[in-house]
Amino acid sequence: MHKINVISLVLIVVFAVSMWSCADTSSKLTENGIIPKPLAVTDAKGTFTIDKETKIVISGNPAEISPIISVFQALLRPATGYELQVAADMSANSILFELVDGSADSAGEYDISVAENGIKVAASSNEGLFYAVQTLRQLLPASIEGSQVATVALEIPAGTIKDKPEYAYRGFMLDVARHFFSVEDVKHVIDLLAMYKINFLHLHLSDDQGWRIEIKSWPLLTAVGGKTEVGGGEGGFYTQEQYNELVAYARDRYITVVPEIDMPGHTNAALAAYGDLNPGIIVPTEGAIASEGIELGVKGVPTPLYSGIEVGFSTLDTDNDVTYQFVDDVIRELAAMTPGPYIHIGGDESHVTELEDYVPFVEKAQAIVTKYGKKSIGWDEIAHAKLEPGTVAQYWAKAENAVMAINHGNQVLVSPATKTYLDMQYDSTTHLGLHWAAYIELDDAYNWDPTALDPSIKREDILGVESPLWSETITNKEEIEYMVFPRFAAIAEVAWTRQELRSWESFVTRVKAHMERWEVMGLNYYQSPTLADETLQP
Ligand code: TNX
């Protein structure tokens, strides 16, 4: 009896000490769980607690700052029930949001300083203030992500955070062509991207299996080309109204949409809609693999719809004026729905377009994009063409193509398939995804440096980093979540945080804190064995 009591006493003491040391750990700002990791963090004494009496104070043009205040209020509302009020002056319990003057290259920068009597947030742009809000969010307990009111203290340890993105373009690509995803699903993705300070959403809007954006001057693109998807499901498309809604939803979260029309290959859905675009080459029949069921396309005749996952079998007729009228109309309508600077013209895997046809096609498509006031992005193969100033080559497969673009004086967006492709399986047991490029575990997605991919690709040549999710095997929101998390957290940090500040050990601790958030958010994330607690291993 006595012995048992002593043991319990010892256990209680051990437990209390470990709880105390936990509490102590979580009370330091430098030991935060922020992803992507900020530029610099310091500690100070004390903590600040947000409660229902906390006031928000604005410094700067209220009309400019109020959207950010709404984001902050909305963030706190579901899990706290608080309706934080705006006050004119600072008090002993306030959060100041201040817009300050800044230079052109300070986009996205922000400072936070937390003291016992309040928080000050300063940035030279709304975007910076928005990122500061995302950082504050991550400093609050995971329960803040819940949709039910929970009583937890909203304590933030005192100290300062200075932050600034490394790359100007931090992107995610969603393939809505192989499988179609609803407006609601895309909004959900946008919400998740915003949390990780992503500022570009590239939508892969057309491919062999589907055309997903209404083009009023070519209505069959969606009426016919939008009718199916991989596996033969019903597919779908966005009306221009719905698309504009997505663009606005993203813009409210400081995310710019980059629409992609993949050309001249990956165009079977367009060829199925309009036979005039079809040069008459070999196309696989519905659901066929390359070696069987091959059918000869007939010039000028629509191809059958396609729901398999082969690539590289289709091409627009590059030697036909109708094709350029088509490209002009599509880009014109798309540019009118695109407030951002870029239109993506695809250009990958045009295996059945002769190089002598491919090069002038890309140059013409690029000129059309320029005519409508936008800059082109294309997959790295476009470097075979003469690129205009400002055109960006997206390096996914061949460093030599990226280097060719750089030698033309153009920048590259890095998306190496072996590191950033979120449709790659985690390992051979992953029930979703492909593995033609690699198996990509969480540490593979984290442990690489965009400036070390090739000796000829230097920091100044890199516009940014983008992580694509191709959807041949991905059919719904839960599957998107599974492939994206936790790897996307790694890529977001590669894009935001300078190389010398990143470390896998630090990332592991922080991503574990995010797993708690994902639990509360109900995300279907992958439990990476790279995060398994070593002390629990045999
Ligand atoms: C290659 S990446 C493709 C896509 C596929 C992807 C599957 C690129 C530019 N082309 O068409 O969906 O592989 O991983």
Boltz pocket constraint, residues with backbone or C-beta under 6 A from the ligand:
constraints:
  - pocket:
      binder: B
      contacts: [[A, 311], [A, 348], [A, 349], [A, 379], [A, 396], [A, 421], [A, 423], [A, 434], [A, 470], [A, 471], [A, 472]]
      max_distance: 6.0
